[in-house]
Amino acid sequence: MTTPQNTLSVRLTSRKTETETYFEGTVSIQGLRPTKLARRADGSTQFSTKSAVSGAARNLARSLGYTDICVTDANAPKTPCKAAAKKSVARPAIAVAKQK
């Protein structure tokens, strides 16, 4: 996927432990290796919600001079869209015209 020049690309992954589910964000900046997002307060890379990852990515993008972020979910299924169901007609419609 290509992103505009002024957009920060973030890949979102979810991890499960025995007791909880948490989310991690990986930032891709051109010229650098992919890097995990970390909380400024404690340095943890685990976030409790997807919106917390997006917020941290938005703050990082703002501090680096990016105007937008592009968050993609790495765990989302990559299946093509299903074809629309076709309607079957039991009996074809017959046009009935009354004579005058």
C-alpha positions in Angstrom: 0.0 0.0 0.0 1.3 3.4 -0.9 0.8 6.4 1.4 1.1 10.1 0.6 4.5 11.7 1.4 3.1 13.5 4.5 1.3 10.5 6.1 2.7 8.3 8.8 2.0 4.6 8.3 1.1 2.5 11.4 0.4 -1.2 11.5 -1.9 -2.3 14.3 -1.6 -5.8 15.8 -3.5 -7.4 18.6 -2.1 -9.9 21.0 -3.8 -12.2 23.6 -2.5 -13.5 26.9 -4.3 -15.8 29.2 -6.1 -13.0 30.9 -6.3 -10.0 28.5 -6.0 -8.7 25.0 -3.8 -5.8 24.1 -2.8 -3.9 21.0 0.6 -2.8 19.6 1.4 -0.3 16.9 4.4 -0.5 14.5 5.4 2.7 12.8 7.0 2.7 9.3 9.1 5.8 8.5 11.0 5.9 5.2 14.7 5.3 5.7 14.3 3.6 9.1 13.4 0.2 10.3 9.8 -0.5 11.5 9.6 0.6 15.2 7.0 -0.1 17.9 5.1 2.7 19.4 5.7 3.1 23.2 3.9 5.1 25.8 5.8 8.2 26.9 4.8 7.8 30.5 6.1 4.3 31.2 7.7 3.1 27.9 5.2 0.2 27.6 4.4 -1.0 24.0 1.1 -2.5 25.1 -2.1 -0.5 24.7 -5.5 -1.4 26.0 -7.6 -0.1 23.0 -7.1 0.5 19.3 -7.9 4.2 19.8 -5.0 4.4 22.3 -2.6 3.2 19.6 -4.2 5.7 17.1 -3.8 8.5 19.6 -0.2 7.7 20.3 0.5 7.5 16.6 -1.3 10.9 16.0 0.9 12.5 18.7 4.1 11.1 17.2 3.0 12.2 13.7 2.3 15.7 15.0 5.7 15.9 16.7 7.5 14.7 13.6 5.7 17.1 11.3 3.4 14.6 9.5 -0.1 15.9 8.7 -2.0 12.5 8.9 -1.7 8.9 9.9 -2.7 5.7 8.1 -3.6 2.9 10.5 -3.9 -0.6 9.0 -5.0 -3.7 10.9 -2.6 -6.5 10.5 -5.0 -9.1 11.9 -7.9 -8.2 9.6 -8.8 -11.0 7.2 -7.6 -10.4 3.7 -10.4 -12.1 1.8 -11.9 -10.6 -1.4 -15.4 -9.2 -1.3 -18.2 -11.7 -2.0 -20.1 -11.4 -5.2 -23.6 -10.1 -4.8 -26.3 -12.7 -4.6 -28.4 -13.1 -7.7 -32.1 -13.2 -7.4 -33.9 -16.1 -8.8 -37.4 -15.7 -10.2 -39.8 -18.6 -9.7 -42.2 -17.4 -12.4 -41.4 -14.8 -14.9 -43.6 -11.7 -14.9 -46.2 -11.5 -17.6 -47.4 -8.2 -18.8 -51.2 -8.2 -19.1 -52.8 -5.4 -21.1 -56.5 -4.8 -21.0 -58.3 -4.2 -24.2 -60.7 -1.3 -24.5 
